[in-house]
Amino acid sequence: MAGFDLRDLYTVAQFLKARCIDGLKAGEAKKDKNYVFFEVEILDSKKLQLCFLEKVEPNATIGEIKCLLHKYYGKSLKDDEVLENLPVGTSATMFLHDLGPQLGWTMVFLVECIGPLIIYLLFYYRLPNIYPATHDFTTSPFAVVQLACVCHSLHYIRRLVETIFVHRFSHGTLPLHTIMRNCLYYWGFAAWLAYYINHPLYTPPSYGNPQVYCSLAVFGLCEVGNFSIHLTLNHLGCNGLRPKSIPYPNRNPFTWLFFFVSCPNYTYEVGTWISFSVMTQCVPVAIFAFIGFIQMTIWAREKHAIYTREFSDYPDLRSAIVPLFL
């Protein structure tokens, strides 16, 4: 900084401009002979060289090195990016990052749903080595446990039916390691909550049948509502992640939630698991419902942002997932 007069605003502006243009590359030689620059080699996951950065200053942060790398290779692009809006001319160079083995969305949903369906039934029928041997191949005498099995099974059967006959997936794929992570989440929670609900020491809810049957009614309404919303969305066109039209409610009363939220299917899904947790009065189910609510809120807010960005006449009354609130 000795070569700059910081009292001269023009000089400071020129200095900042030069730093932004030249990145971390050295300019004029330093007067200090002991000043050493670094050379940074950037490799991909297969240890192939992407680029070689020369004369990187020793006090450069990793964030600054990433910015310099972006000058060579650009930033990662989202699926809904429009080519003419990118900072390129009539010719553009793009780089492909190989994410390894992939599976289509239909197979992803099938794997995620079949696992919890089977795992829960293993605990319900109390297969050997799960509970004490005296309880092998027995079932709980409580009606709420049997209802919970029916509800859990119907929920994932509905999702399988929607995956095969209702949903229209894009040609996109998901990396195998991401699928394994998702399966660990769904399958793991299914095993956790099934273990406690079907445990020989499980006790019914505190308020008895009123708590069970009121929650069961809410569960059924949310399941029907979720299916109705997916049928409605099936008739809407979509260009990748960009919807072609605004979803509106129809004569089906379960679609009237579109008056208040952009993603009523997530609202119904959260209602399903909240009612299931109240019906079983099981802490693992409540934790699963809470984590699911957080994740679905993130997805709903992203979709709500896409709707408001794509359609100038999008209804102002709608929120993302919780009517009039969130």
N, C-alpha and C positions, 0 to 999 in steps of 0.2 A: 504493500500500500504506500510505500515511500515515494513512488513515482507519481502519485496522484494528489492533486490539491482538492481536498474534500469540501472546501469552501466554494469551489466552482461547480455549480449545479450541472452545467453542461458536461463537464469532465466526468462527473459521477454517472450521468445518464449514458454517456458513451461507454464507460467501463462496464456498466450493467448489461448494455446491449451486446457488447463483445462477449461477455460471459454466457449470455443466453444463446448466442449464435455458435460460439466455438465449443460450448459444453465444458468438458473437463480437460480438453486438450491444452497443451502449453502454448503460450504465445511467444513473447520474446524470452530470450535466455535470462535466467535469474543471475543476479550479481553474486549471489551466494553459491560458491562452488560446491558446497556440501549438500545443496538442495537436490534430492533424488526423486525421480518420477517412477511410478509403478507401471508395469505392463500386465494387463489383465486379459486372460484367455477365457472366453465364454464357450462352454460345451453344452450339448443337449443331453438327453437321458441316455443316449447310446454312445456318449463320449466322443461325438463328432463335433468338430469345431464349427461354431456359428459365426464368430467374429473374433477379432483380436484388437483390443483397445490399447493404444500407445499413449505414453506420457500422461497417465492418470495421476492427479495430484495425491500425495500421501494422506491428506486430510479429507479425502472424498468419502462420503457415506455410501452405504449400499443403495440407498434411495437414489442418489445422484448417479451411481453406476447404472441403475435400471433406466433412468431417464436417458442416459447416453446410449444404452442399448436400443431404446425405442427409436432413436434417431436413425439407427441402421435397419431395424426390422419392424418398426411401428408397433402400436398397441394391439391387444387382442380385440377382435370384433364380435359383436353380438349377432344373433341370427336375424334380428329385425333391422339391422343397419341397411340403409339405402345407399347404393353405390355412388349415385350422383352427389350425395351429401358428404362423401369422404374427401379428404384433402389429397385427391389424386387427379391426374389429367385424363386423357382418353385411353391411356394404358396404365394398368395397375399391376403391381407384383404382390402376391399373397403367399404366405408360408403356412404349410400344414403341419400341425403338431399331432403326431401319432399317439393316440391315447390307449392303444392296445386293443384287445378283443372287445367287441361291442355286441349288444343285443337290442332288438327292436322294442318299441314301447309296449306292444301287445304282450310279448314274452315277459317283459319286466313286470307288468301288472299281474300277469298270471302267477309268476313265481312268488311275488310279494303276498298274494292273497291265498294261494293254496297252502303255503306253509302254516300260517296261523290257524287255518281251518283244521288241518290234520293234527297239529300240536295240541290244540285245545282238547280234542277228542281223546288223545292219549292220556291226558290227565283226568278227563271226566270218567273214563272207564278204569282208571287207576291201574295201569299196567304195572307189572313187577318192577322193582328197584326204584320206584318213585316215592311211595309211601311205605310204612311198615308192612311186612309180609302178610300180616293178618287182614289187611285191607285190600289185597290184590283182587282185581276184577270185581270190585264192589262199587256201588254208587251211593251217593249221599241220600238220606231219607228226606231232606228238605226240598220243598217244591221250588224255592227260589233258585237253588242250584240247577235244577232241571230247566227252569225257565231261562237262566243265564246261558246254559249250553245251547238252547234253541235260538236265543237272540244272537249270540255270538256267531253261530253257524249261519243263520239267515243273513247276517250282515255281510259276511265274506262271500256267501253264495250270490247275493245281490251284486256285489262288486265283480265277481267272475262273469255273471250274466251281462253286466254292462260292458265289461272289457271285450267280450266276444261279439255281442249283438248291437250295442248302443254306441260306444265311443268310436270316434273316427280319428285315428292317430296319424300323425305326419310320418314321413319316412325317416325321421330322426332316430338316433340310437343313443344308448347309454353305455359308458365304459363298464367293463366287468367288475372292476374294483369298487365302483360306485354302487352297482347292484348288490354286491356282497355286503356293503355297509348298510344299505336299505333293508336287506333281508335280516341282517343282525338286529336292526331296530325293531322291525315288525315281529319277527319270529321270537326274539328275546322277550319282548313285552308280552306276547301271547303266552309264552311259557310261564312267565313270572305271575301274571294275574290268574292264569288257570291253576297254578300250583296252590294258591291261597283259596280261591273260590271252591275248589274241589277237595280241599284238605279235610281229613276226617275230623279235625278239631274246629272246622269252620262253624260259626254261629250265624243265624239269620239276622236281618237288620233290626235295629232297635224298635222301630215302630210297626213291625209286623207286616201284615198283608196290605194295609193302606199305603205304606211306603213302597212296597213291591209293585202293586198293581197300578198305582199312579205313575210310577217311573216307567213301567211297562207300556202304558198308554202313550207317554211322551216318546219313548223309544220307537214305537210303531209309527207314530205320526212323522217323526224325523226320517225314518227309513223310506216311507212312501214319498215324503217331500223331496228327499235327495234323488230318488229315482225319477220323479216328475221333472226336476230341474235338468237332469242329464238328458232326458228325452227332448226337452225344449232346446237345449244347447246343441243337440244333434242336428237340428234343422237349420242351424246358422252356419254360414260359410266362414272359412278362416284361411288367411294367407300367411302361413307360417304361424308366428305369434301375434299377427295383426288381425283382429276380427273384422269381417266385412260389414257387419251391421250390429246395431244395438239390441241386446236381448230384452224383450218385453214380456210381461205376464200375459197369460191367455185365460180361457174360461176355467182352467183347472185351479181351484183355490190354493193349491200348494205352490203355484208359481207366483202368487201375489206378493211373495217376499221380494220379488224383483222391484217392487215399488220403493223399497227402502235400502237394499244392498246390491252391490255389483256381483257378488259371489254367494248366492244363497245356498249353493251346494256345500260350501264350507261351513256356513251357519248351521245347516241341518246336520252335518257330520259332527260338529262340536256338540250339538244338542244330543246326538245319539250317544256319545261317550259320557257326557255328563249324566244323562238319565241312567245309563248302564252302571256308572259308579255309585249313584244313589240307590239303585235297585239292589246291588250286591253289597253295598257299604264296604267296599274293598279299597284300601289305600293304593295299591299298585294301579288299579284302574283309574283312580283320580289323577295320579301322576302322569299316566299315559294320556289322559284327556287334556291335562294342562300343557304338556309338551306339544301335543298335537295342535292345541289352540294357538300357541306361539308360532309354530311353523305355518299353519294355515293363514294366520294373520299376515305374515310376511308375503305369502303367495297372493293373498287377496289384495293387499295394498299394491303389489306390482301390477296385477291385472286391472285394478281400478285406475292406476296411473295410465295404463295403455288405453283404456276406454276414454278417459278425459282428454288424452293427447290426440287420439285419432278422430274423435267426434266432437265438434264444437257445440252441438245441441244436446250433449249428454245430460240427463236429468240431474239437477243440482241436489235434489233431496237424497240421492243415494250415497251411502257410505260404503266402506269396503266389505266388512263382514258382520259388524254389530249395528243394527239399525239405529240411526241418529246419533251414534257415538264413535265408532271406530271403523 
